[in-house]
Amino acid sequence: MSNAQDVTDSTWESTVLKSDLPVLVDFWADWCGPCKAMGPAVDKLAEEFAGKLKVLKLNTQDNPEVPGRYGVVSIPTFMLFKGGEVVHQMLGSMPYAAFKSEVSAKL
């Protein structure tokens, strides 16, 4: 079971844009190898930052509206939101230490 919760096009506004906590969204798809490779890092980050950061996963194949709105053309893409606004974006797979460091620096 993943520590990161799922978000959809229909729950986007209430779950991400209106969140009191910063939100990291993992844009991914089942067929994406690098996305699957980042899965454990996303789960670990969700566990380590519980209570400080909401970590969510959006399946781009099942939910095309939100990725289209934010110009997501490559996955995995990670976007950090604060107050409903994108404050940081990362593309592709990376080692956990680098992933955590980038997120931590923007919180």
The first five atom37 places (N, CA, C, CB, O) and aatype in JSON, in Angstrom:
{
  "aatype": [12, 15, 2, 0, 5, 3, 19, 16, 3, 15, 16, 17, 6, 15, 16, 19, 10, 11, 15, 3, 10, 14, 19, 10, 19, 3, 13, 17, 0, 3, 17, 4, 7, 14, 4, 11, 0, 12, 7, 14, 0, 19, 3, 11, 10, 0, 6, 6, 13, 0, 7, 11, 10, 11, 19, 10, 11, 10, 2, 16, 5, 3, 2, 14, 6, 19, 14, 7, 1, 18, 7, 19, 19, 15, 9, 14, 16, 13, 12, 10, 13, 11, 7, 7, 6, 19, 19, 8, 5, 12, 10, 7, 15, 12, 14, 18, 0, 0, 13, 11, 15, 6, 19, 15, 0, 11, 10],
  "atom_mask": [
    [1, 1, 1, 1, 1],
    [1, 1, 1, 1, 1],
    [1, 1, 1, 1, 1],
    [1, 1, 1, 1, 1],
    [1, 1, 1, 1, 1],
    [1, 1, 1, 1, 1],
    [1, 1, 1, 1, 1],
    [1, 1, 1, 1, 1],
    [1, 1, 1, 1, 1],
    [1, 1, 1, 1, 1],
    [1, 1, 1, 1, 1],
    [1, 1, 1, 1, 1],
    [1, 1, 1, 1, 1],
    [1, 1, 1, 1, 1],
    [1, 1, 1, 1, 1],
    [1, 1, 1, 1, 1],
    [1, 1, 1, 1, 1],
    [1, 1, 1, 1, 1],
    [1, 1, 1, 1, 1],
    [1, 1, 1, 1, 1],
    [1, 1, 1, 1, 1],
    [1, 1, 1, 1, 1],
    [1, 1, 1, 1, 1],
    [1, 1, 1, 1, 1],
    [1, 1, 1, 1, 1],
    [1, 1, 1, 1, 1],
    [1, 1, 1, 1, 1],
    [1, 1, 1, 1, 1],
    [1, 1, 1, 1, 1],
    [1, 1, 1, 1, 1],
    [1, 1, 1, 1, 1],
    [1, 1, 1, 1, 1],
    [1, 1, 1, 0, 1],
    [1, 1, 1, 1, 1],
    [1, 1, 1, 1, 1],
    [1, 1, 1, 1, 1],
    [1, 1, 1, 1, 1],
    [1, 1, 1, 1, 1],
    [1, 1, 1, 0, 1],
    [1, 1, 1, 1, 1],
    [1, 1, 1, 1, 1],
    [1, 1, 1, 1, 1],
    [1, 1, 1, 1, 1],
    [1, 1, 1, 1, 1],
    [1, 1, 1, 1, 1],
    [1, 1, 1, 1, 1],
    [1, 1, 1, 1, 1],
    [1, 1, 1, 1, 1],
    [1, 1, 1, 1, 1],
    [1, 1, 1, 1, 1],
    [1, 1, 1, 0, 1],
    [1, 1, 1, 1, 1],
    [1, 1, 1, 1, 1],
    [1, 1, 1, 1, 1],
    [1, 1, 1, 1, 1],
    [1, 1, 1, 1, 1],
    [1, 1, 1, 1, 1],
    [1, 1, 1, 1, 1],
    [1, 1, 1, 1, 1],
    [1, 1, 1, 1, 1],
    [1, 1, 1, 1, 1],
    [1, 1, 1, 1, 1],
    [1, 1, 1, 1, 1],
    [1, 1, 1, 1, 1],
    [1, 1, 1, 1, 1],
    [1, 1, 1, 1, 1],
    [1, 1, 1, 1, 1],
    [1, 1, 1, 0, 1],
    [1, 1, 1, 1, 1],
    [1, 1, 1, 1, 1],
    [1, 1, 1, 0, 1],
    [1, 1, 1, 1, 1],
    [1, 1, 1, 1, 1],
    [1, 1, 1, 1, 1],
    [1, 1, 1, 1, 1],
    [1, 1, 1, 1, 1],
    [1, 1, 1, 1, 1],
    [1, 1, 1, 1, 1],
    [1, 1, 1, 1, 1],
    [1, 1, 1, 1, 1],
    [1, 1, 1, 1, 1],
    [1, 1, 1, 1, 1],
    [1, 1, 1, 0, 1],
    [1, 1, 1, 0, 1],
    [1, 1, 1, 1, 1],
    [1, 1, 1, 1, 1],
    [1, 1, 1, 1, 1],
    [1, 1, 1, 1, 1],
    [1, 1, 1, 1, 1],
    [1, 1, 1, 1, 1],
    [1, 1, 1, 1, 1],
    [1, 1, 1, 0, 1],
    [1, 1, 1, 1, 1],
    [1, 1, 1, 1, 1],
    [1, 1, 1, 1, 1],
    [1, 1, 1, 1, 1],
    [1, 1, 1, 1, 1],
    [1, 1, 1, 1, 1],
    [1, 1, 1, 1, 1],
    [1, 1, 1, 1, 1],
    [1, 1, 1, 1, 1],
    [1, 1, 1, 1, 1],
    [1, 1, 1, 1, 1],
    [1, 1, 1, 1, 1],
    [1, 1, 1, 1, 1],
    [1, 1, 1, 1, 1],
    [1, 1, 1, 1, 1]
  ],
  "atom_positions": [
    [[0.84, -1.19, 0.0], [0.0, 0.0, 0.0], [0.88, 1.25, 0.0], [-0.96, 0.0, 1.23], [1.84, 1.35, 0.77]],
    [[0.56, 2.16, -0.85], [1.35, 3.38, -0.99], [1.03, 4.37, 0.13], [1.09, 4.03, -2.35], [-0.11, 4.48, 0.58]],
    [[2.05, 5.09, 0.57], [1.85, 6.17, 1.54], [1.31, 7.42, 0.86], [3.16, 6.48, 2.26], [0.74, 8.3, 1.51]],
    [[1.48, 7.5, -0.45], [0.98, 8.63, -1.22], [-0.46, 8.33, -1.64], [1.88, 8.92, -2.47], [-0.76, 7.23, -2.11]],
    [[-1.34, 9.29, -1.46], [-2.75, 9.11, -1.8], [-2.98, 9.47, -3.27], [-3.64, 9.98, -0.89], [-2.22, 10.23, -3.87]],
    [[-4.05, 8.92, -3.83], [-4.41, 9.23, -5.21], [-5.23, 10.51, -5.27], [-5.2, 8.06, -5.85], [-6.02, 10.8, -4.37]],
    [[-5.03, 11.26, -6.33], [-5.83, 12.43, -6.62], [-6.3, 12.3, -8.06], [-5.02, 13.78, -6.38], [-5.6, 11.72, -8.89]],
    [[-7.48, 12.82, -8.36], [-8.05, 12.72, -9.71], [-8.42, 14.11, -10.21], [-9.3, 11.79, -9.71], [-8.34, 15.09, -9.47]],
    [[-8.81, 14.18, -11.48], [-9.28, 15.45, -12.03], [-10.41, 16.01, -11.18], [-9.74, 15.26, -13.5], [-10.47, 17.22, -10.93]],
    [[-11.32, 15.14, -10.73], [-12.5, 15.61, -10.0], [-12.2, 16.01, -8.54], [-13.56, 14.53, -10.01], [-12.96, 16.78, -7.96]],
    [[-11.12, 15.49, -7.95], [-10.79, 15.84, -6.56], [-9.65, 16.86, -6.48], [-10.42, 14.59, -5.77], [-9.24, 17.23, -5.38]],
    [[-9.13, 17.29, -7.62], [-7.95, 18.16, -7.68], [-8.11, 19.44, -6.86], [-7.66, 18.52, -9.12], [-7.27, 19.75, -6.02]],
    [[-9.19, 20.18, -7.11], [-9.34, 21.48, -6.45], [-9.39, 21.34, -4.93], [-10.6, 22.18, -6.94], [-8.69, 22.06, -4.22]],
    [[-10.22, 20.44, -4.43], [-10.36, 20.31, -2.98], [-9.12, 19.7, -2.33], [-11.57, 19.46, -2.65], [-8.78, 20.06, -1.2]],
    [[-8.45, 18.77, -3.02], [-7.32, 18.06, -2.43], [-6.0, 18.8, -2.57], [-7.2, 16.7, -3.06], [-5.17, 18.76, -1.66]],
    [[-5.79, 19.48, -3.69], [-4.51, 20.15, -3.95], [-4.61, 21.66, -3.78], [-4.03, 19.82, -5.35], [-3.88, 22.24, -2.97]],
    [[-5.48, 22.28, -4.52], [-5.52, 23.74, -4.55], [-5.99, 24.36, -3.24], [-6.42, 24.19, -5.66], [-5.6, 25.48, -2.91]],
    [[-6.83, 23.65, -2.49], [-7.35, 24.19, -1.24], [-6.68, 23.58, 0.0], [-8.84, 23.96, -1.16], [-7.18, 23.74, 1.11]],
    [[-5.57, 22.9, -0.19], [-4.87, 22.27, 0.93], [-4.19, 23.3, 1.82], [-3.84, 21.27, 0.4], [-3.61, 24.26, 1.34]],
    [[-4.28, 23.07, 3.14], [-3.57, 23.93, 4.09], [-2.07, 23.61, 4.12], [-4.17, 23.76, 5.5], [-1.25, 24.47, 4.43]],
    [[-1.73, 22.37, 3.78], [-0.33, 21.94, 3.74], [0.22, 22.09, 2.33], [-0.19, 20.47, 4.22], [-0.56, 22.1, 1.37]],
    [[1.54, 22.21, 2.18], [2.13, 22.11, 0.84], [1.81, 20.73, 0.27], [3.69, 22.35, 0.89], [1.66, 19.76, 1.03]],
    [[1.7, 20.64, -1.05], [1.33, 19.38, -1.71], [2.34, 19.05, -2.8], [-0.1, 19.47, -2.3], [2.63, 19.88, -3.66]],
    [[2.87, 17.83, -2.76], [3.72, 17.33, -3.84], [2.89, 16.36, -4.66], [5.03, 16.65, -3.29], [2.35, 15.39, -4.12]],
    [[2.77, 16.61, -5.96], [2.0, 15.74, -6.83], [2.94, 15.01, -7.78], [0.94, 16.55, -7.63], [3.77, 15.62, -8.46]],
    [[2.79, 13.69, -7.8], [3.54, 12.82, -8.7], [2.63, 12.51, -9.89], [4.0, 11.49, -7.97], [1.64, 11.79, -9.75]],
    [[2.96, 13.07, -11.06], [2.23, 12.77, -12.29], [2.87, 11.53, -12.9], [2.25, 13.99, -13.31], [4.05, 11.55, -13.25]],
    [[2.11, 10.44, -13.03], [2.66, 9.15, -13.42], [1.65, 8.37, -14.28], [3.05, 8.33, -12.18], [0.52, 8.82, -14.49]],
    [[2.07, 7.21, -14.78], [1.17, 6.27, -15.48], [1.7, 4.85, -15.28], [1.08, 6.62, -17.03], [2.89, 4.64, -15.04]],
    [[0.8, 3.88, -15.37], [1.14, 2.47, -15.17], [2.24, 1.97, -16.1], [-0.09, 1.61, -15.35], [3.08, 1.16, -15.71]],
    [[2.25, 2.46, -17.34], [3.17, 1.96, -18.36], [4.55, 2.61, -18.29], [2.58, 2.19, -19.73], [5.45, 2.24, -19.06]],
    [[4.74, 3.57, -17.39], [5.97, 4.36, -17.32], [6.99, 3.72, -16.38], [5.65, 5.8, -16.86], [6.8, 3.71, -15.16]],
    [[8.08, 3.2, -16.93], [9.13, 2.57, -16.14], [9.78, 3.5, -15.12], [0.0, 0.0, 0.0], [9.88, 3.14, -13.95]],
    [[10.22, 4.7, -15.54], [10.81, 5.63, -14.57], [9.82, 6.03, -13.46], [11.29, 6.87, -15.29], [10.23, 6.28, -12.33]],
    [[8.53, 6.08, -13.79], [7.51, 6.39, -12.78], [7.49, 5.29, -11.72], [6.1, 6.54, -13.43], [7.45, 5.57, -10.52]],
    [[7.51, 4.05, -12.18], [7.5, 2.92, -11.25], [8.78, 2.91, -10.41], [7.36, 1.58, -12.01], [8.75, 2.58, -9.22]],
    [[9.89, 3.27, -11.03], [11.17, 3.3, -10.32], [11.14, 4.35, -9.2], [12.32, 3.59, -11.29], [11.79, 4.16, -8.17]],
    [[10.42, 5.45, -9.39], [10.33, 6.5, -8.39], [9.29, 6.2, -7.31], [10.0, 7.82, -9.06], [9.26, 6.88, -6.28]],
    [[8.45, 5.21, -7.52], [7.4, 4.88, -6.56], [7.87, 4.73, -5.12], [0.0, 0.0, 0.0], [7.3, 5.34, -4.23]],
    [[8.92, 3.92, -4.87], [9.4, 3.78, -3.49], [9.9, 5.1, -2.89], [10.5, 2.76, -3.44], [9.73, 5.34, -1.69]],
    [[10.52, 5.95, -3.7], [11.0, 7.25, -3.21], [9.82, 8.15, -2.85], [11.89, 7.94, -4.28], [9.87, 8.87, -1.85]],
    [[8.77, 8.12, -3.66], [7.58, 8.92, -3.38], [6.94, 8.46, -2.07], [6.56, 8.81, -4.55], [6.55, 9.28, -1.24]],
    [[6.83, 7.14, -1.9], [6.26, 6.58, -0.66], [7.09, 6.95, 0.56], [6.14, 5.06, -0.77], [6.55, 7.3, 1.6]],
    [[8.41, 6.86, 0.43], [9.31, 7.18, 1.54], [9.19, 8.66, 1.92], [10.77, 6.83, 1.18], [9.17, 9.01, 3.1]],
    [[9.12, 9.51, 0.92], [8.98, 10.95, 1.17], [7.66, 11.22, 1.89], [9.05, 11.74, -0.16], [7.61, 12.02, 2.82]],
    [[6.58, 10.57, 1.45], [5.27, 10.74, 2.09], [5.34, 10.35, 3.56], [4.2, 9.9, 1.36], [4.75, 11.01, 4.41]],
    [[6.06, 9.28, 3.85], [6.19, 8.81, 5.23], [7.03, 9.78, 6.07], [6.82, 7.4, 5.25], [6.64, 10.13, 7.18]],
    [[8.16, 10.2, 5.53], [9.07, 11.09, 6.27], [8.49, 12.48, 6.52], [10.36, 11.21, 5.52], [8.8, 13.11, 7.53]],
    [[7.66, 12.96, 5.59], [7.13, 14.32, 5.71], [5.66, 14.34, 6.15], [7.27, 15.03, 4.38], [4.99, 15.36, 6.0]],
    [[5.17, 13.24, 6.68], [3.78, 13.15, 7.14], [3.49, 14.28, 8.12], [3.49, 11.77, 7.8], [4.26, 14.52, 9.06]],
    [[2.38, 14.97, 7.9], [2.01, 16.09, 8.76], [2.58, 17.43, 8.32], [0.0, 0.0, 0.0], [2.12, 18.47, 8.78]],
    [[3.6, 17.41, 7.44], [4.23, 18.64, 6.95], [3.98, 18.85, 5.46], [5.73, 18.6, 7.23], [4.0, 19.97, 4.96]],
    [[3.75, 17.73, 4.75], [3.61, 17.75, 3.3], [2.62, 16.68, 2.9], [4.98, 17.54, 2.6], [2.7, 15.54, 3.36]],
    [[1.69, 17.05, 2.03], [0.75, 16.08, 1.47], [1.37, 15.56, 0.17], [-0.69, 16.72, 1.22], [1.72, 16.36, -0.71]],
    [[1.52, 14.24, 0.05], [2.11, 13.65, -1.16], [1.01, 12.88, -1.89], [3.33, 12.72, -0.8], [0.41, 11.95, -1.33]],
    [[0.76, 13.26, -3.14], [-0.32, 12.69, -3.92], [0.19, 12.18, -5.26], [-1.43, 13.72, -4.14], [1.2, 12.66, -5.78]],
    [[-0.53, 11.2, -5.82], [-0.2, 10.64, -7.13], [-1.38, 10.85, -8.06], [0.17, 9.13, -7.02], [-2.52, 10.56, -7.7]],
    [[-1.11, 11.34, -9.26], [-2.15, 11.52, -10.26], [-1.8, 10.68, -11.49], [-2.33, 13.02, -10.64], [-0.77, 10.92, -12.13]],
    [[-2.65, 9.71, -11.81], [-2.45, 8.87, -12.97], [-2.86, 9.67, -14.21], [-3.27, 7.53, -12.86], [-4.04, 9.96, -14.4]],
    [[-1.88, 10.03, -15.04], [-2.12, 10.9, -16.18], [-2.96, 10.23, -17.27], [-0.81, 11.36, -16.77], [-3.63, 10.91, -18.05]],
    [[-2.93, 8.92, -17.33], [-3.71, 8.21, -18.34], [-5.2, 8.24, -17.99], [-3.22, 6.75, -18.46], [-6.04, 8.38, -18.88]],
    [[-5.51, 8.12, -16.71], [-6.9, 8.11, -16.27], [-7.45, 9.51, -16.02], [-7.04, 7.3, -15.01], [-8.66, 9.71, -15.98]],
    [[-6.57, 10.48, -15.86], [-6.96, 11.85, -15.52], [-6.21, 12.85, -16.4], [-6.7, 12.15, -14.02], [-5.24, 13.45, -15.94]],
    [[-6.63, 13.04, -17.65], [-5.88, 13.9, -18.58], [-6.1, 15.4, -18.4], [-6.23, 13.53, -19.96], [-5.3, 16.19, -18.9]],
    [[-7.15, 15.81, -17.72], [-7.49, 17.23, -17.63], [-6.44, 18.03, -16.87], [-8.84, 17.4, -16.97], [-5.95, 19.04, -17.38]],
    [[-6.09, 17.61, -15.67], [-5.13, 18.35, -14.84], [-3.74, 18.41, -15.48], [-5.04, 17.72, -13.45], [-3.16, 19.49, -15.55]],
    [[-3.18, 17.28, -15.94], [-1.86, 17.38, -16.59], [-1.87, 18.33, -17.78], [-1.4, 15.99, -17.05], [-0.9, 19.06, -18.01]],
    [[-2.97, 18.34, -18.53], [-3.09, 19.26, -19.67], [-3.09, 20.71, -19.22], [0.0, 0.0, 0.0], [-2.47, 21.56, -19.86]],
    [[-3.77, 20.98, -18.12], [-3.86, 22.35, -17.58], [-2.49, 22.86, -17.15], [-4.84, 22.39, -16.4], [-2.2, 24.05, -17.27]],
    [[-1.64, 21.96, -16.63], [-0.33, 22.37, -16.13], [0.82, 22.09, -17.11], [-0.04, 21.67, -14.82], [1.99, 22.25, -16.76]],
    [[0.48, 21.68, -18.33], [1.51, 21.48, -19.35], [2.42, 20.29, -19.13], [0.0, 0.0, 0.0], [3.57, 20.31, -19.56]],
    [[1.92, 19.26, -18.45], [2.72, 18.06, -18.21], [2.79, 17.26, -19.51], [2.13, 17.19, -17.04], [1.77, 16.73, -19.97]],
    [[3.98, 17.17, -20.09], [4.16, 16.43, -21.34], [5.13, 15.26, -21.19], [4.66, 17.36, -22.44], [5.26, 14.43, -22.09]],
    [[5.79, 15.2, -20.05], [6.76, 14.15, -19.77], [6.53, 13.64, -18.36], [8.23, 14.66, -19.95], [6.28, 14.42, -17.44]],
    [[6.61, 12.31, -18.19], [6.44, 11.76, -16.84], [7.61, 10.85, -16.52], [5.1, 10.99, -16.72], [8.2, 10.26, -17.43]],
    [[7.97, 10.71, -15.25], [7.32, 11.36, -14.13], [7.64, 12.85, -14.04], [7.72, 10.67, -12.85], [8.77, 13.28, -14.28]],
    [[6.62, 13.61, -13.67], [6.77, 15.02, -13.34], [6.3, 15.18, -11.91], [5.96, 15.95, -14.33], [5.29, 14.59, -11.51]],
    [[7.01, 15.95, -11.14], [6.65, 16.22, -9.75], [6.46, 17.73, -9.61], [7.74, 15.69, -8.74], [7.33, 18.51, -9.99]],
    [[5.3, 18.13, -9.07], [5.03, 19.55, -8.85], [4.73, 19.77, -7.39], [3.86, 20.05, -9.74], [3.95, 19.04, -6.77]],
    [[5.35, 20.81, -6.84], [5.11, 21.19, -5.45], [4.22, 22.43, -5.46], [6.46, 21.47, -4.7], [4.53, 23.44, -6.08]],
    [[3.09, 22.32, -4.75], [2.11, 23.39, -4.66], [2.08, 23.96, -3.25], [0.71, 22.89, -5.06], [2.13, 23.23, -2.26]],
    [[2.0, 25.29, -3.17], [1.78, 25.98, -1.9], [0.69, 27.01, -2.16], [3.11, 26.65, -1.35], [0.79, 27.82, -3.08]],
    [[-0.33, 26.98, -1.33], [-1.42, 27.95, -1.51], [-2.07, 27.87, -2.87], [0.0, 0.0, 0.0], [-2.54, 28.88, -3.4]],
    [[-2.1, 26.68, -3.46], [-2.74, 26.48, -4.76], [-1.88, 26.85, -5.96], [0.0, 0.0, 0.0], [-2.34, 26.76, -7.1]],
    [[-0.64, 27.26, -5.72], [0.26, 27.67, -6.81], [1.45, 26.73, -6.91], [0.74, 29.12, -6.6], [1.94, 26.23, -5.9]],
    [[1.92, 26.5, -8.14], [3.13, 25.69, -8.35], [4.32, 26.52, -7.91], [3.27, 25.24, -9.85], [4.53, 27.63, -8.4]],
    [[5.13, 25.97, -6.97], [6.32, 26.68, -6.51], [7.61, 25.97, -6.97], [6.31, 26.8, -4.98], [8.7, 26.55, -6.91]],
    [[7.47, 24.72, -7.42], [8.65, 23.99, -7.9], [8.2, 22.82, -8.76], [9.51, 23.49, -6.71], [7.14, 22.24, -8.55]],
    [[9.04, 22.48, -9.75], [8.75, 21.35, -10.63], [10.03, 20.56, -10.87], [8.13, 21.83, -11.97], [11.1, 21.14, -11.05]],
    [[9.9, 19.23, -10.88], [11.03, 18.34, -11.16], [10.58, 17.33, -12.21], [11.53, 17.6, -9.85], [9.42, 16.93, -12.24]],
    [[11.51, 16.94, -13.08], [11.2, 15.98, -14.13], [12.11, 14.76, -14.04], [11.34, 16.63, -15.51], [13.29, 14.88, -13.73]],
    [[11.55, 13.6, -14.32], [12.34, 12.38, -14.43], [12.66, 11.73, -13.11], [0.0, 0.0, 0.0], [12.33, 12.23, -12.04]],
    [[13.33, 10.58, -13.22], [13.72, 9.86, -12.01], [15.04, 10.4, -11.49], [13.82, 8.34, -12.28], [15.85, 10.94, -12.25]],
    [[15.25, 10.24, -10.19], [16.47, 10.75, -9.55], [16.7, 9.96, -8.27], [16.36, 12.28, -9.25], [15.77, 9.33, -7.76]],
    [[17.91, 9.98, -7.74], [18.17, 9.29, -6.47], [17.34, 9.92, -5.35], [19.68, 9.35, -6.12], [17.02, 11.11, -5.4]],
    [[17.01, 9.12, -4.34], [16.16, 9.61, -3.26], [16.74, 10.83, -2.56], [15.94, 8.5, -2.24], [16.01, 11.78, -2.26]],
    [[18.04, 10.83, -2.3], [18.66, 11.96, -1.59], [18.45, 13.27, -2.36], [20.16, 11.7, -1.39], [18.16, 14.3, -1.76]],
    [[18.6, 13.23, -3.67], [18.4, 14.43, -4.49], [16.94, 14.84, -4.5], [18.9, 14.19, -5.93], [16.62, 16.03, -4.43]],
    [[16.05, 13.86, -4.6], [14.61, 14.11, -4.59], [14.2, 14.79, -3.28], [13.83, 12.77, -4.78], [13.52, 15.82, -3.29]],
    [[14.61, 14.21, -2.17], [14.28, 14.75, -0.85], [14.86, 16.15, -0.67], [14.8, 13.82, 0.26], [14.19, 17.04, -0.15]],
    [[16.09, 16.34, -1.1], [16.77, 17.62, -0.96], [16.04, 18.72, -1.73], [18.2, 17.51, -1.45], [15.86, 19.82, -1.21]],
    [[15.63, 18.43, -2.95], [14.92, 19.42, -3.76], [13.59, 19.82, -3.13], [14.69, 18.89, -5.17], [13.24, 21.0, -3.09]],
    [[12.86, 18.81, -2.65], [11.58, 19.09, -2.0], [11.78, 19.87, -0.71], [10.82, 17.77, -1.71], [11.1, 20.87, -0.47]],
    [[12.72, 19.43, 0.11], [12.99, 20.08, 1.4], [13.35, 21.56, 1.22], [14.13, 19.35, 2.13], [12.93, 22.41, 2.0]],
    [[14.13, 21.85, 0.2], [14.59, 23.22, -0.03], [13.44, 24.17, -0.36], [15.6, 23.24, -1.16], [13.57, 25.37, -0.17]],
    [[12.33, 23.64, -0.86], [11.2, 24.47, -1.29], [10.06, 24.51, -0.29], [10.69, 23.99, -2.6], [9.07, 25.22, -0.5]],
    [[10.17, 23.76, 0.8], [9.08, 23.74, 1.78], [9.07, 24.97, 2.62], [9.17, 22.54, 2.66], [8.21, 25.11, 3.49]]
  ]
}
